[in-house]
Amino acid sequence: MAARFALWLAVLPLTGLAACTTLAPIPGTPEYAAAQVSRGYDCGLRVDRAGVLAKLPREERPRFLAASSGFAVRAYKAPRSCDAGERMRVQQELSTLVRR
């Protein structure tokens, strides 16, 4: 019993570190598309969310919608601004997503 408790105490800080490090979505995934759509809204861009969704394969659409709703919740707490460079990059990425 004491060994389990000691192991638990050793693992606990590691799980805290894992929670602090988040990975950005991988380009080409529905989660990445959702992140770009969310960032487009944050940057004040005109976003064709339905167009992005329509270009995704049918089996990936639920993942996009789930990620999109998660980003929407976090967006309320995020700063809603971006500089000109980021705005241009997000705009280009969004146009690529609609064309793919």
N, C-alpha and C positions, 0 to 999 in steps of 0.2 A: 504494500500500500504506500509506504513512504517513498519507494522508488518511482512509482507512478506520479506521485505528487511532485517529486524533484524533476522528473522529466517534463511535467506540465509547466513548472516554473521556468524551465530552460526554453521551452518552445514558445511560451507566451510573448516574450519580446519580439521574436522573429515574426510572429503573425501580425504584430502591430506594425512592424516595418513593411511587411507585404501590403498592408492596407494603405500605407502612405505613398507607395509608388504605384502609379497607374500608368498603363501603357496607352498610347494613342491608338485609335483604330487603324488597322492595316489597310492601305490603299487598295481599292478594288473590291472591298467587302461592303455589304449593305450597311454595316455600322459606320464605315467611313463616309458613305454617301449621306447618311443621316447626320453625321457630325458636320459635314460641309453645308448641308441645308440649314442646320441650326446656326452655324457661324454666319451664313449669309443673312439670316434674319437679324442676328446681332449687329452685323455691319450695316444694316438698313438697306440691303439690296433687294431687288425684286426677285423672288425665288419661285420657280416653277416646280413646286413640290410634287404635283401630280405628274408632271413630265418625267421627273427623276424616278418616281415610283413605277410609271408605265414602262420605263426602259429596263427595269430589273426583271430577271426571270421570276416566274410566278412563285417558285418555291423559296425565293429569297425575300419576298415582300413582307412576310410576317416578321422577319428579323429586322428589316428596315423600320417597320412601324413600331416595334418594341424599342429599338434604339432611339428612334425619333422621340417617342414619348418620354424616355429617360432624359434625353438632352433638353427637352422642353421644361422639365421640372428643374433641372440644374440651371437653366438659362435665367430663371427669375433671380438667382443669387449672383450671377456673373455680371461683370461690367459689360455694358452694351455699346462698346466703341471699338474701333480698330483704325489703324493708321492707313494712309493711302496705299502703301505697298501691300499690306495684308488684304485690304479691300479688293485690290486688283487681282491678287492671287486667288482669293475665294471666288471672285466673279468668273475668272477663267476656269477654275475647277468646276463650278456649277454648270457652265456652258458645256464643258466636256462630259459631265454626267448626263445631261439631257440629250446629247448627240450619240452617246454610245449605244 
